[in-house]
């Protein structure tokens, strides 16, 4: 069993879980049959009942994207896919584009709105990105509060996430150059 990187995927439960986490972190999966097909492409064949148990065990949940489509997502991944610093920013861009409905600032706070049930997923991406201007975040059902180091940092962070939501894909370095102007 080999995945696209030519690395071996063990047929064990832990190997299946790792593959499921990787798929959900990199693809929009709307159904268990879509997930089963993605696993089969990696050479992992699993029964529907086992797949249902695996989804519960990796804490996958369905969230509604801005486009109204429900997709599987990791609610709070304890064992995230290996993300480099650029990978964390790409994850934040993707989830902002898929889930961010709106945002506003109040002093050093950023208030973000998502569809119902999606705030924890976007909040996790915010936390994982480890932005040096963010002190922390709290996510509810459809609202996230992000505490920044200053009023200016909050406005810049809100603007960045809203750009991501609009589908403007930029690198961290390009954003920093733009903020320094």
C-alpha positions, -999 to 999 in steps of 0.1 A, spaced: 0 0 0 16 32 -11 4 68 -11 13 95 -36 46 102 -19 57 65 -24 58 61 14 43 29 29 10 33 48 6 6 74 -27 -13 73 -31 -8 110 -57 13 127 -31 40 134 -21 40 98 -58 44 87 -63 72 111 -32 90 99 -44 86 63 -79 99 72 -65 129 90 -42 137 60 -71 134 35 -94 156 56 -67 182 61 -60 184 23 -93 176 5 -129 186 7 -147 153 16 -185 155 16 -194 118 23 -181 86 36 -181 71 2 -158 100 -10 -135 93 19 -135 55 12 -125 62 -25 -97 85 -13 -85 58 10 -86 32 -17 -64 54 -39 -38 50 -11 -44 13 -11 -64 12 21 -96 -8 18 -121 -4 47 -157 -15 55 -183 12 60 -188 3 97 -150 6 103 -149 39 85 -177 53 107 -158 42 138 -126 57 125 -143 91 118 -155 92 154 -121 82 168 -102 109 148 -129 134 160 -141 142 125 -173 162 122 -193 177 94 -192 215 90 -211 237 67 -189 258 44 -198 293 32 -211 277 0 -236 257 21 -220 224 13 -212 201 43 -178 186 44 -158 165 70 -133 183 91 -111 175 121 -127 192 150 -95 197 170 -67 176 156 -44 163 184 -21 148 159 -22 172 129 -6 164 96 30 175 95 27 212 86 56 235 81 52 272 88 41 279 52 17 249 55 0 263 86 -6 296 67 -20 277 37 -43 259 61 -54 292 75 -60 306 40 -81 276 30 -103 275 61 -107 313 60 -119 310 24 -142 281 31 -156 292 65 -151 329 72 -184 349 68 -173 382 82 -150 400 106 -147 432 126 -124 447 152 -129 464 185 -97 477 199 -72 448 201 -100 422 195 -110 406 162 -145 392 161 -150 366 133 -182 350 121 -185 315 106 -215 293 96 -230 274 126 -207 248 140 -176 259 121 -159 283 146 -138 256 163 -123 245 130 -113 280 119 -102 288 155 -79 257 154 -63 270 122 -58 304 138 -41 288 168 -20 265 146 -7 293 125 11 308 155 9 344 144 32 365 166 6 393 168 -21 369 182 -22 363 219 -50 338 218 -84 329 205 -117 316 218 -142 299 196 -179 293 201 -204 278 177 -203 305 150 -181 332 165 -144 335 172 -127 362 194 -90 367 186 -70 388 210 -41 406 194 -12 425 209 -25 459 197 -53 477 180 -32 480 148 -23 443 149 -60 434 153 -70 455 122 -41 440 102 -50 405 112 -87 410 104 -78 425 70 -56 395 63 -82 369 71 -109 388 51 -85 388 21 -81 351 25 -119 347 26 -121 366 -7 -98 340 -22 -67 362 -24 -39 337 -20 -7 354 -9 24 343 9 33 353 44 62 374 31 39 393 6 15 401 34 43 414 57 56 436 29 21 450 23 16 456 61 50 475 63 40 500 36 
